[in-house]
């Protein structure tokens, strides 16, 4: 897992960015696919911290562990299928989700100022 996080940080700084309102992705496995949906609220300006992420995890094998990593905030670990993170500024956020069967999905989300 530590190597995966290091790789994700490299990808983060490689300049790949995505802007979404609602994002869904999944990783097929032997049972039901591990699926993650993310609703984003973009910050109003480059210096404001009024953005947010709403993450919903389903499928796979519960319980889930989710980690949200950014260059601006300390990494946070969550162990629930619904996560809401508020007061986010512009920037890249890496979301890594793992289920109990060790299936992993990850995605980089870019929060971009509206103005």
C-alpha positions as CSV (number, residue, x, y, z in Angstrom):
1,X,0.0,0.0,0.0
2,X,2.9,2.4,0.8
3,X,4.3,1.9,-2.7
4,X,0.9,2.6,-4.2
5,X,0.7,5.9,-2.3
6,X,4.1,6.9,-3.5
7,X,3.2,6.1,-7.1
8,X,0.0,8.1,-6.7
9,X,2.0,11.1,-5.5
10,X,4.2,10.8,-8.6
11,X,1.1,10.8,-10.8
12,X,-0.3,13.8,-8.9
13,X,2.8,15.8,-9.7
14,X,2.9,14.6,-13.3
15,X,0.2,17.1,-14.1
16,X,-2.7,14.8,-14.8
17,X,-5.9,16.4,-13.7
18,X,-9.6,15.8,-14.1
19,X,-12.6,18.0,-13.4
20,X,-15.9,16.3,-12.6
21,X,-19.2,17.0,-11.0
22,X,-20.0,13.4,-10.4
23,X,-17.5,10.7,-10.9
24,X,-18.0,6.9,-10.7
25,X,-15.4,4.2,-11.2
26,X,-15.2,0.5,-10.2
27,X,-12.8,-2.4,-10.1
28,X,-14.2,-5.8,-11.1
29,X,-13.6,-8.7,-8.8
30,X,-14.9,-12.2,-8.2
31,X,-18.2,-10.8,-6.6
32,X,-19.9,-7.5,-7.1
33,X,-17.6,-4.8,-8.4
34,X,-16.1,-2.3,-5.9
35,X,-17.6,1.0,-6.9
36,X,-16.9,4.6,-5.9
37,X,-19.0,7.7,-6.8
38,X,-17.7,11.2,-6.0
39,X,-19.8,14.4,-6.1
40,X,-17.6,17.5,-6.1
41,X,-18.3,21.1,-5.2
42,X,-15.6,23.4,-6.8
43,X,-14.2,26.2,-4.6
44,X,-15.4,29.7,-5.6
45,X,-11.9,31.3,-5.9
46,X,-8.3,30.1,-5.9
47,X,-7.8,31.2,-2.3
48,X,-11.1,30.0,-0.8
49,X,-11.7,26.8,1.1
50,X,-15.3,26.2,0.2
51,X,-15.0,23.2,-2.0
52,X,-16.1,19.7,-1.0
53,X,-16.1,16.0,-1.9
54,X,-18.9,13.5,-1.2
55,X,-17.8,9.9,-1.6
56,X,-20.1,6.9,-1.7
57,X,-18.5,3.4,-1.8
58,X,-20.5,0.3,-2.7
59,X,-20.0,-3.3,-4.0
60,X,-16.9,-5.3,-3.2
61,X,-16.6,-6.7,0.3
62,X,-17.3,-4.5,3.3
63,X,-15.7,-3.1,5.5
64,X,-14.0,-0.4,3.4
65,X,-11.0,1.7,4.0
66,X,-10.7,5.0,2.1
67,X,-7.8,7.4,2.1
68,X,-7.9,11.0,0.8
69,X,-4.5,12.5,0.0
70,X,-3.7,16.0,-1.1
71,X,-0.6,18.2,-1.2
72,X,-2.4,20.8,0.9
73,X,-4.0,18.8,3.7
74,X,-2.8,15.8,5.8
75,X,-3.9,12.4,4.5
76,X,-7.2,11.3,6.1
77,X,-8.3,7.7,6.5
78,X,-12.0,6.8,6.7
79,X,-13.6,3.4,7.4
80,X,-17.2,4.0,6.2
81,X,-19.0,3.8,2.9
82,X,-20.2,7.5,2.9
83,X,-17.7,10.3,3.4
84,X,-18.2,14.1,3.1
85,X,-15.1,16.3,3.3
86,X,-15.7,20.1,3.4
87,X,-13.6,23.2,3.5
88,X,-11.4,22.1,0.6
89,X,-9.3,24.5,-1.5
90,X,-8.3,24.2,-5.1
91,X,-5.9,21.3,-5.9
92,X,-5.6,17.6,-6.6
93,X,-7.0,15.0,-4.3
94,X,-6.2,11.3,-4.5
95,X,-8.9,9.0,-3.3
96,X,-7.8,5.4,-2.6
97,X,-10.5,2.8,-1.6
98,X,-9.8,-0.7,-0.5
99,X,-12.3,-3.4,0.5
100,X,-11.9,-6.3,2.9
101,X,-10.9,-8.6,0.0
102,X,-8.0,-6.2,-0.7
103,X,-9.4,-4.9,-4.0
104,X,-8.3,-1.3,-4.6
105,X,-9.6,1.5,-6.7
106,X,-8.0,5.0,-6.9
107,X,-8.7,8.2,-8.7
108,X,-7.3,11.8,-8.8
109,X,-9.9,14.5,-8.5
110,X,-9.0,18.1,-9.4
111,X,-10.9,20.9,-7.6
112,X,-10.7,24.0,-9.8
113,X,-11.8,27.5,-8.8
114,X,-15.1,28.6,-10.4
115,X,-13.8,32.2,-10.8
